[in-house]
Amino acid sequence: MENIIDIVPLTEWGLGFEFPLLIAGPCSAESEEQVLATAKELAADGRVKIFRAGVWKPRTRPGGFEGLGEQALKWLKRVKSETGLSVAVEVAMPQHVELALEYAIDVVWLGARTTANPFLVEQLAAALSGANIPVLVKNPVTPDLELWIGSIERLWRSGIKRIAAIHRGFHPYERSRLRNIPKWEIAIDLKSRIPSLPVICDPSHIAGKANLVPEIAQHALDLSMDGLMVEVHPTPLQALSDAMQQLTPRAFINMIDNLNFHFTTSTDYRFIDFLEQVRNRIDSIDQQIIELLAARMKLVEQIGEYKRTNNVSIFQLRRWENILKSRIECGKRLGLDEEYIKNLLQLVHKESIKKQAEILRGNQPNKKE
């Protein structure tokens, strides 16, 4: 598949875009005043090329703010005429596509929930066929590279050649300091599979907190991503959706001023040093290992508290033997050396015993270990 997909470069989309592409705007279009005030401040800076705003908001549960639909599209039409910015919205149904085209929206994107549904992507691809409008594709909620590529391929087969991917992270099963786990290696793999595909990072949805957005944005740029899509709101704490992760226009501009942009082009990906690509993937995996070890230690602390309260001994031989046996067998199935797994488990187990002993001493300060 990677040999047949040839995406038109961002700079040839005919909309005046350049590298790196900066997309910014509120999570949701909430009022005409909010939309225009944000857009005018961003446009005055001159670096943002696309103004984004959600007008249809898919909510996990009913009852929340679900966007203002066609009414908000009228405001975006004003943004386009009064600021010269291109405008972008999320579409999740063919009816959304029809309205977006009617109001001359310049760019549309498919959200994470939509990308995860091949039937829906197929319908949207059909609705977009022949529209000659760029389409951005967010990664699916789960870390499924083939599903992400499948959505891109469906659009490409419908005749859409101006496509970009948006890396917004993946929903974590375990608790994390970030809203979504980046799993940078998946975005890197996507670029390796489709070298001509621009990949843009959405640091807002990865971070989940405004103060973490610059860190994520810089890491994305360090990995030579083609741009950023950032949520910006004039009064973030009053936002009707994603209040904690949105930046003010001034904070966004300050962030852009302080980011280190690496001047490359999307076509340079095929020439990036192989070792650098692999090392980036290793760095991402190492970070996940550390986060999982921290989550494991939190569970160990719960066990320690339970043993302290119920006067249960710390070391459980049978449990330890079962851990060794099952984990070594799992490692061997995955091609890992038995001694390597055993040594790793012993280190982890030793730290677990140490932590539980500290908890026990906390209740019995005069008792020696």
TORKOL-4160 file (C-alpha; in steps of 0.2 Angstrom, whole numbers, padded with zeros to 4 digits, m for minus):
369
<pt num="1" X="0000" Y="0000" Z="0000"/>
<pt num="2" X="0014" Y="0012" Z="0004"/>
<pt num="3" X="0020" Y="0011" Z="m0014"/>
<pt num="4" X="0004" Y="0017" Z="m0021"/>
<pt num="5" X="m0001" Y="0031" Z="m0010"/>
<pt num="6" X="0006" Y="0048" Z="m0016"/>
<pt num="7" X="0000" Y="0063" Z="m0006"/>
<pt num="8" X="0001" Y="0080" Z="m0012"/>
<pt num="9" X="0014" Y="0090" Z="m0001"/>
<pt num="10" X="0006" Y="0104" Z="0010"/>
<pt num="11" X="0015" Y="0118" Z="0000"/>
<pt num="12" X="0006" Y="0112" Z="m0015"/>
<pt num="13" X="m0012" Y="0112" Z="m0008"/>
<pt num="14" X="m0015" Y="0129" Z="m0016"/>
<pt num="15" X="m0020" Y="0138" Z="0000"/>
<pt num="16" X="m0004" Y="0147" Z="0004"/>
<pt num="17" X="0002" Y="0134" Z="0017"/>
<pt num="18" X="0020" Y="0132" Z="0022"/>
<pt num="19" X="0031" Y="0122" Z="0033"/>
<pt num="20" X="0028" Y="0120" Z="0047"/>
<pt num="21" X="0009" Y="0122" Z="0046"/>
<pt num="22" X="0001" Y="0130" Z="0061"/>
<pt num="23" X="m0017" Y="0127" Z="0065"/>
<pt num="24" X="m0025" Y="0135" Z="0080"/>
<pt num="25" X="m0042" Y="0140" Z="0087"/>
<pt num="26" X="m0055" Y="0135" Z="0100"/>
<pt num="27" X="m0060" Y="0117" Z="0104"/>
<pt num="28" X="m0078" Y="0123" Z="0101"/>
<pt num="29" X="m0086" Y="0138" Z="0092"/>
<pt num="30" X="m0096" Y="0145" Z="0106"/>
<pt num="31" X="m0101" Y="0163" Z="0101"/>
<pt num="32" X="m0098" Y="0174" Z="0086"/>
<pt num="33" X="m0088" Y="0186" Z="0098"/>
<pt num="34" X="m0077" Y="0172" Z="0104"/>
<pt num="35" X="m0073" Y="0165" Z="0087"/>
<pt num="36" X="m0070" Y="0182" Z="0079"/>
<pt num="37" X="m0059" Y="0189" Z="0094"/>
<pt num="38" X="m0048" Y="0173" Z="0094"/>
<pt num="39" X="m0046" Y="0173" Z="0075"/>
<pt num="40" X="m0042" Y="0191" Z="0074"/>
<pt num="41" X="m0028" Y="0190" Z="0087"/>
<pt num="42" X="m0021" Y="0174" Z="0079"/>
<pt num="43" X="m0022" Y="0182" Z="0062"/>
<pt num="44" X="m0013" Y="0198" Z="0068"/>
<pt num="45" X="0002" Y="0187" Z="0073"/>
<pt num="46" X="0004" Y="0181" Z="0055"/>
<pt num="47" X="0010" Y="0163" Z="0058"/>
<pt num="48" X="m0006" Y="0153" Z="0060"/>
<pt num="49" X="m0013" Y="0148" Z="0043"/>
<pt num="50" X="m0028" Y="0138" Z="0047"/>
<pt num="51" X="m0041" Y="0143" Z="0060"/>
<pt num="52" X="m0050" Y="0128" Z="0068"/>
<pt num="53" X="m0066" Y="0127" Z="0078"/>
<pt num="54" X="m0077" Y="0112" Z="0082"/>
<pt num="55" X="m0095" Y="0115" Z="0077"/>
<pt num="56" X="m0101" Y="0097" Z="0079"/>
<pt num="57" X="m0094" Y="0090" Z="0095"/>
<pt num="58" X="m0096" Y="0071" Z="0098"/>
<pt num="59" X="m0098" Y="0069" Z="0117"/>
<pt num="60" X="m0094" Y="0053" Z="0126"/>
<pt num="61" X="m0111" Y="0054" Z="0135"/>
<pt num="62" X="m0126" Y="0064" Z="0130"/>
<pt num="63" X="m0131" Y="0081" Z="0139"/>
<pt num="64" X="m0115" Y="0090" Z="0136"/>
<pt num="65" X="m0111" Y="0104" Z="0124"/>
<pt num="66" X="m0113" Y="0097" Z="0107"/>
<pt num="67" X="m0109" Y="0112" Z="0096"/>
<pt num="68" X="m0119" Y="0124" Z="0087"/>
<pt num="69" X="m0119" Y="0117" Z="0070"/>
<pt num="70" X="m0124" Y="0128" Z="0055"/>
<pt num="71" X="m0125" Y="0143" Z="0065"/>
<pt num="72" X="m0106" Y="0142" Z="0069"/>
<pt num="73" X="m0102" Y="0139" Z="0051"/>
<pt num="74" X="m0109" Y="0157" Z="0048"/>
<pt num="75" X="m0096" Y="0164" Z="0060"/>
<pt num="76" X="m0082" Y="0154" Z="0052"/>
<pt num="77" X="m0087" Y="0162" Z="0035"/>
<pt num="78" X="m0085" Y="0179" Z="0043"/>
<pt num="79" X="m0068" Y="0173" Z="0050"/>
<pt num="80" X="m0062" Y="0169" Z="0033"/>
<pt num="81" X="m0068" Y="0185" Z="0025"/>
<pt num="82" X="m0062" Y="0197" Z="0039"/>
<pt num="83" X="m0045" Y="0189" Z="0043"/>
<pt num="84" X="m0040" Y="0180" Z="0027"/>
<pt num="85" X="m0037" Y="0164" Z="0037"/>
<pt num="86" X="m0042" Y="0147" Z="0030"/>
<pt num="87" X="m0055" Y="0138" Z="0041"/>
<pt num="88" X="m0057" Y="0120" Z="0046"/>
<pt num="89" X="m0070" Y="0110" Z="0055"/>
<pt num="90" X="m0073" Y="0092" Z="0060"/>
<pt num="91" X="m0085" Y="0082" Z="0050"/>
<pt num="92" X="m0092" Y="0066" Z="0057"/>
<pt num="93" X="m0107" Y="0062" Z="0045"/>
<pt num="94" X="m0111" Y="0065" Z="0026"/>
<pt num="95" X="m0123" Y="0079" Z="0031"/>
<pt num="96" X="m0108" Y="0088" Z="0040"/>
<pt num="97" X="m0099" Y="0087" Z="0024"/>
<pt num="98" X="m0113" Y="0095" Z="0014"/>
<pt num="99" X="m0115" Y="0110" Z="0026"/>
<pt num="100" X="m0096" Y="0112" Z="0027"/>
<pt num="101" X="m0095" Y="0113" Z="0008"/>
<pt num="102" X="m0110" Y="0125" Z="0007"/>
<pt num="103" X="m0101" Y="0137" Z="0018"/>
<pt num="104" X="m0085" Y="0136" Z="0009"/>
<pt num="105" X="m0075" Y="0128" Z="0023"/>
<pt num="106" X="m0057" Y="0126" Z="0017"/>
<pt num="107" X="m0051" Y="0111" Z="0027"/>
<pt num="108" X="m0060" Y="0097" Z="0036"/>
<pt num="109" X="m0054" Y="0084" Z="0048"/>
<pt num="110" X="m0060" Y="0067" Z="0054"/>
<pt num="111" X="m0060" Y="0065" Z="0073"/>
<pt num="112" X="m0053" Y="0050" Z="0083"/>
<pt num="113" X="m0070" Y="0042" Z="0085"/>
<pt num="114" X="m0074" Y="0043" Z="0067"/>
<pt num="115" X="m0057" Y="0036" Z="0061"/>
<pt num="116" X="m0061" Y="0021" Z="0072"/>
<pt num="117" X="m0076" Y="0017" Z="0061"/>
<pt num="118" X="m0072" Y="0010" Z="0044"/>
<pt num="119" X="m0090" Y="0011" Z="0038"/>
<pt num="120" X="m0092" Y="0029" Z="0043"/>
<pt num="121" X="m0075" Y="0034" Z="0035"/>
<pt num="122" X="m0081" Y="0025" Z="0019"/>
<pt num="123" X="m0097" Y="0036" Z="0019"/>
<pt num="124" X="m0087" Y="0052" Z="0022"/>
<pt num="125" X="m0075" Y="0047" Z="0008"/>
<pt num="126" X="m0089" Y="0046" Z="m0004"/>
<pt num="127" X="m0097" Y="0062" Z="0002"/>
<pt num="128" X="m0080" Y="0071" Z="0000"/>
<pt num="129" X="m0076" Y="0063" Z="m0017"/>
<pt num="130" X="m0074" Y="0077" Z="m0030"/>
<pt num="131" X="m0075" Y="0091" Z="m0017"/>
<pt num="132" X="m0057" Y="0095" Z="m0020"/>
<pt num="133" X="m0055" Y="0099" Z="m0001"/>
<pt num="134" X="m0040" Y="0094" Z="0010"/>
<pt num="135" X="m0044" Y="0081" Z="0023"/>
<pt num="136" X="m0035" Y="0079" Z="0040"/>
<pt num="137" X="m0036" Y="0062" Z="0048"/>
<pt num="138" X="m0034" Y="0060" Z="0067"/>
<pt num="139" X="m0027" Y="0044" Z="0074"/>
<pt num="140" X="m0040" Y="0032" Z="0081"/>
<pt num="141" X="m0044" Y="0032" Z="0099"/>
<pt num="142" X="m0034" Y="0015" Z="0101"/>
<pt num="143" X="m0016" Y="0013" Z="0095"/>
<pt num="144" X="m0021" Y="0004" Z="0079"/>
<pt num="145" X="m0009" Y="0009" Z="0065"/>
<pt num="146" X="m0018" Y="m0001" Z="0052"/>
<pt num="147" X="m0035" Y="0007" Z="0056"/>
<pt num="148" X="m0027" Y="0024" Z="0054"/>
<pt num="149" X="m0019" Y="0019" Z="0038"/>
<pt num="150" X="m0035" Y="0011" Z="0032"/>
<pt num="151" X="m0045" Y="0028" Z="0034"/>
<pt num="152" X="m0031" Y="0037" Z="0024"/>
<pt num="153" X="m0032" Y="0024" Z="0011"/>
<pt num="154" X="m0051" Y="0025" Z="0010"/>
<pt num="155" X="m0050" Y="0044" Z="0007"/>
<pt num="156" X="m0036" Y="0042" Z="m0006"/>
<pt num="157" X="m0045" Y="0029" Z="m0016"/>
<pt num="158" X="m0060" Y="0041" Z="m0017"/>
<pt num="159" X="m0049" Y="0053" Z="m0026"/>
<pt num="160" X="m0043" Y="0064" Z="m0012"/>
<pt num="161" X="m0025" Y="0068" Z="m0013"/>
<pt num="162" X="m0023" Y="0082" Z="m0001"/>
<pt num="163" X="m0022" Y="0072" Z="0015"/>
<pt num="164" X="m0013" Y="0075" Z="0031"/>
<pt num="165" X="m0013" Y="0064" Z="0047"/>
<pt num="166" X="m0015" Y="0072" Z="0065"/>
<pt num="167" X="m0007" Y="0063" Z="0079"/>
<pt num="168" X="m0017" Y="0067" Z="0095"/>
<pt num="169" X="m0012" Y="0052" Z="0106"/>
<pt num="170" X="m0021" Y="0037" Z="0111"/>
<pt num="171" X="m0033" Y="0034" Z="0126"/>
<pt num="172" X="m0024" Y="0027" Z="0140"/>
<pt num="173" X="m0030" Y="0012" Z="0150"/>
<pt num="174" X="m0019" Y="0017" Z="0165"/>
<pt num="175" X="m0019" Y="0034" Z="0173"/>
<pt num="176" X="m0006" Y="0045" Z="0166"/>
<pt num="177" X="0000" Y="0063" Z="0168"/>
<pt num="178" X="m0005" Y="0066" Z="0150"/>
<pt num="179" X="m0023" Y="0065" Z="0144"/>
<pt num="180" X="m0018" Y="0054" Z="0130"/>
<pt num="181" X="m0002" Y="0043" Z="0128"/>
<pt num="182" X="0008" Y="0049" Z="0113"/>
<pt num="183" X="0016" Y="0033" Z="0108"/>
<pt num="184" X="0027" Y="0043" Z="0096"/>
<pt num="185" X="0033" Y="0027" Z="0088"/>
<pt num="186" X="0016" Y="0024" Z="0079"/>
<pt num="187" X="0017" Y="0042" Z="0071"/>
<pt num="188" X="0034" Y="0038" Z="0065"/>
<pt num="189" X="0029" Y="0021" Z="0058"/>
<pt num="190" X="0015" Y="0030" Z="0049"/>
<pt num="191" X="0027" Y="0042" Z="0041"/>
<pt num="192" X="0038" Y="0027" Z="0037"/>
<pt num="193" X="0024" Y="0018" Z="0028"/>
<pt num="194" X="0018" Y="0033" Z="0019"/>
<pt num="195" X="0033" Y="0045" Z="0017"/>
<pt num="196" X="0024" Y="0058" Z="0007"/>
<pt num="197" X="0010" Y="0060" Z="0021"/>
<pt num="198" X="0011" Y="0076" Z="0031"/>
<pt num="199" X="0010" Y="0072" Z="0050"/>
<pt num="200" X="0004" Y="0086" Z="0061"/>
<pt num="201" X="0004" Y="0085" Z="0080"/>
<pt num="202" X="m0011" Y="0090" Z="0091"/>
<pt num="203" X="m0002" Y="0093" Z="0108"/>
<pt num="204" X="m0018" Y="0099" Z="0116"/>
<pt num="205" X="m0026" Y="0082" Z="0116"/>
<pt num="206" X="m0010" Y="0073" Z="0121"/>
<pt num="207" X="m0006" Y="0085" Z="0135"/>
<pt num="208" X="m0024" Y="0088" Z="0142"/>
<pt num="209" X="m0017" Y="0102" Z="0153"/>
<pt num="210" X="m0012" Y="0119" Z="0146"/>
<pt num="211" X="0005" Y="0120" Z="0155"/>
<pt num="212" X="0010" Y="0104" Z="0146"/>
<pt num="213" X="0006" Y="0109" Z="0129"/>
<pt num="214" X="0023" Y="0117" Z="0125"/>
<pt num="215" X="0033" Y="0102" Z="0130"/>
<pt num="216" X="0023" Y="0091" Z="0119"/>
<pt num="217" X="0023" Y="0103" Z="0105"/>
<pt num="218" X="0042" Y="0104" Z="0106"/>
<pt num="219" X="0044" Y="0085" Z="0106"/>
<pt num="220" X="0034" Y="0084" Z="0090"/>
<pt num="221" X="0044" Y="0096" Z="0082"/>
<pt num="222" X="0060" Y="0087" Z="0087"/>
<pt num="223" X="0053" Y="0072" Z="0078"/>
<pt num="224" X="0051" Y="0083" Z="0062"/>
<pt num="225" X="0032" Y="0083" Z="0062"/>
<pt num="226" X="0025" Y="0094" Z="0049"/>
<pt num="227" X="0015" Y="0106" Z="0060"/>
<pt num="228" X="0005" Y="0109" Z="0075"/>
<pt num="229" X="m0014" Y="0109" Z="0079"/>
<pt num="230" X="m0017" Y="0119" Z="0095"/>
<pt num="231" X="m0033" Y="0123" Z="0104"/>
<pt num="232" X="m0034" Y="0142" Z="0108"/>
<pt num="233" X="m0048" Y="0151" Z="0118"/>
<pt num="234" X="m0049" Y="0169" Z="0124"/>
<pt num="235" X="m0055" Y="0163" Z="0141"/>
<pt num="236" X="m0050" Y="0145" Z="0143"/>
<pt num="237" X="m0057" Y="0142" Z="0160"/>
<pt num="238" X="m0074" Y="0147" Z="0154"/>
<pt num="239" X="m0074" Y="0136" Z="0138"/>
<pt num="240" X="m0088" Y="0124" Z="0136"/>
<pt num="241" X="m0077" Y="0110" Z="0131"/>
<pt num="242" X="m0059" Y="0105" Z="0135"/>
<pt num="243" X="m0056" Y="0120" Z="0146"/>
<pt num="244" X="m0040" Y="0113" Z="0155"/>
<pt num="245" X="m0030" Y="0111" Z="0139"/>
<pt num="246" X="m0033" Y="0127" Z="0129"/>
<pt num="247" X="m0021" Y="0141" Z="0128"/>
<pt num="248" X="m0025" Y="0160" Z="0127"/>
<pt num="249" X="m0020" Y="0168" Z="0111"/>
<pt num="250" X="m0006" Y="0177" Z="0120"/>
<pt num="251" X="0000" Y="0161" Z="0128"/>
<pt num="252" X="0000" Y="0152" Z="0111"/>
<pt num="253" X="0010" Y="0166" Z="0103"/>
<pt num="254" X="0022" Y="0165" Z="0117"/>
<pt num="255" X="0024" Y="0147" Z="0115"/>
<pt num="256" X="0027" Y="0148" Z="0096"/>
<pt num="257" X="0040" Y="0162" Z="0100"/>
<pt num="258" X="0050" Y="0150" Z="0111"/>
<pt num="259" X="0048" Y="0133" Z="0101"/>
<pt num="260" X="0063" Y="0127" Z="0092"/>
<pt num="261" X="0058" Y="0124" Z="0074"/>
<pt num="262" X="0068" Y="0112" Z="0063"/>
<pt num="263" X="0068" Y="0118" Z="0045"/>
<pt num="264" X="0065" Y="0102" Z="0035"/>
<pt num="265" X="0051" Y="0097" Z="0023"/>
<pt num="266" X="0040" Y="0082" Z="0023"/>
<pt num="267" X="0049" Y="0074" Z="0009"/>
<pt num="268" X="0065" Y="0074" Z="0020"/>
<pt num="269" X="0057" Y="0060" Z="0030"/>
<pt num="270" X="0063" Y="0046" Z="0018"/>
<pt num="271" X="0081" Y="0053" Z="0020"/>
<pt num="272" X="0081" Y="0054" Z="0039"/>
<pt num="273" X="0095" Y="0043" Z="0046"/>
<pt num="274" X="0088" Y="0025" Z="0050"/>
<pt num="275" X="0096" Y="0025" Z="0068"/>
<pt num="276" X="0088" Y="0042" Z="0072"/>
<pt num="277" X="0071" Y="0034" Z="0068"/>
<pt num="278" X="0074" Y="0019" Z="0078"/>
<pt num="279" X="0081" Y="0029" Z="0093"/>
<pt num="280" X="0065" Y="0040" Z="0093"/>
<pt num="281" X="0055" Y="0024" Z="0094"/>
<pt num="282" X="0066" Y="0017" Z="0108"/>
<pt num="283" X="0064" Y="0034" Z="0118"/>
<pt num="284" X="0045" Y="0033" Z="0116"/>
<pt num="285" X="0045" Y="0015" Z="0122"/>
<pt num="286" X="0057" Y="0018" Z="0137"/>
<pt num="287" X="0045" Y="0032" Z="0143"/>
<pt num="288" X="0030" Y="0021" Z="0142"/>
<pt num="289" X="0040" Y="0007" Z="0152"/>
<pt num="290" X="0044" Y="0020" Z="0166"/>
<pt num="291" X="0026" Y="0026" Z="0167"/>
<pt num="292" X="0020" Y="0008" Z="0168"/>
<pt num="293" X="0033" Y="0004" Z="0182"/>
<pt num="294" X="0027" Y="0019" Z="0191"/>
<pt num="295" X="0009" Y="0013" Z="0189"/>
<pt num="296" X="0014" Y="m0004" Z="0195"/>
<pt num="297" X="0022" Y="0003" Z="0211"/>
<pt num="298" X="0006" Y="0012" Z="0215"/>
<pt num="299" X="m0003" Y="m0005" Z="0215"/>
<pt num="300" X="0011" Y="m0012" Z="0226"/>
<pt num="301" X="0008" Y="0002" Z="0238"/>
<pt num="302" X="m0010" Y="m0003" Z="0239"/>
<pt num="303" X="m0005" Y="m0021" Z="0242"/>
<pt num="304" X="0007" Y="m0015" Z="0256"/>
<pt num="305" X="m0006" Y="m0005" Z="0265"/>
<pt num="306" X="m0018" Y="m0020" Z="0264"/>
<pt num="307" X="m0004" Y="m0032" Z="0271"/>
<pt num="308" X="m0001" Y="m0019" Z="0285"/>
<pt num="309" X="m0019" Y="m0017" Z="0290"/>
<pt num="310" X="m0022" Y="m0036" Z="0290"/>
<pt num="311" X="m0005" Y="m0042" Z="0297"/>
<pt num="312" X="0000" Y="m0052" Z="0281"/>
<pt num="313" X="0018" Y="m0056" Z="0278"/>
<pt num="314" X="0026" Y="m0046" Z="0264"/>
<pt num="315" X="0035" Y="m0060" Z="0255"/>
<pt num="316" X="0023" Y="m0073" Z="0247"/>
<pt num="317" X="0034" Y="m0087" Z="0240"/>
<pt num="318" X="0020" Y="m0095" Z="0230"/>
<pt num="319" X="0015" Y="m0079" Z="0222"/>
<pt num="320" X="0033" Y="m0075" Z="0218"/>
<pt num="321" X="0035" Y="m0092" Z="0210"/>
<pt num="322" X="0020" Y="m0090" Z="0199"/>
<pt num="323" X="0026" Y="m0072" Z="0193"/>
<pt num="324" X="0043" Y="m0079" Z="0188"/>
<pt num="325" X="0035" Y="m0094" Z="0179"/>
<pt num="326" X="0021" Y="m0085" Z="0170"/>
<pt num="327" X="0032" Y="m0070" Z="0165"/>
<pt num="328" X="0047" Y="m0080" Z="0159"/>
<pt num="329" X="0035" Y="m0090" Z="0148"/>
<pt num="330" X="0027" Y="m0075" Z="0141"/>
<pt num="331" X="0045" Y="m0067" Z="0137"/>
<pt num="332" X="0051" Y="m0083" Z="0129"/>
<pt num="333" X="0035" Y="m0083" Z="0118"/>
<pt num="334" X="0040" Y="m0065" Z="0113"/>
<pt num="335" X="0058" Y="m0071" Z="0109"/>
<pt num="336" X="0066" Y="m0064" Z="0125"/>
<pt num="337" X="0080" Y="m0073" Z="0134"/>
<pt num="338" X="0075" Y="m0082" Z="0150"/>
<pt num="339" X="0089" Y="m0075" Z="0160"/>
<pt num="340" X="0086" Y="m0057" Z="0155"/>
<pt num="341" X="0067" Y="m0058" Z="0160"/>
<pt num="342" X="0072" Y="m0067" Z="0177"/>
<pt num="343" X="0085" Y="m0053" Z="0181"/>
<pt num="344" X="0073" Y="m0039" Z="0176"/>
<pt num="345" X="0059" Y="m0047" Z="0187"/>
<pt num="346" X="0071" Y="m0049" Z="0202"/>
<pt num="347" X="0075" Y="m0030" Z="0201"/>
<pt num="348" X="0056" Y="m0026" Z="0200"/>
<pt num="349" X="0052" Y="m0038" Z="0214"/>
<pt num="350" X="0066" Y="m0032" Z="0225"/>
<pt num="351" X="0060" Y="m0014" Z="0224"/>
<pt num="352" X="0042" Y="m0020" Z="0227"/>
<pt num="353" X="0047" Y="m0029" Z="0243"/>
<pt num="354" X="0057" Y="m0013" Z="0248"/>
<pt num="355" X="0042" Y="m0002" Z="0246"/>
<pt num="356" X="0030" Y="m0014" Z="0256"/>
<pt num="357" X="0043" Y="m0015" Z="0270"/>
<pt num="358" X="0043" Y="0004" Z="0271"/>
<pt num="359" X="0025" Y="0004" Z="0272"/>
<pt num="360" X="0026" Y="m0009" Z="0286"/>
<pt num="361" X="0039" Y="0002" Z="0296"/>
<pt num="362" X="0028" Y="0017" Z="0294"/>
<pt num="363" X="0015" Y="0008" Z="0306"/>
<pt num="364" X="0029" Y="0000" Z="0317"/>
<pt num="365" X="0043" Y="0013" Z="0318"/>
<pt num="366" X="0052" Y="0003" Z="0332"/>
<pt num="367" X="0053" Y="m0013" Z="0323"/>
<pt num="368" X="0068" Y="m0018" Z="0313"/>
<pt num="369" X="0066" Y="m0025" Z="0295"/>
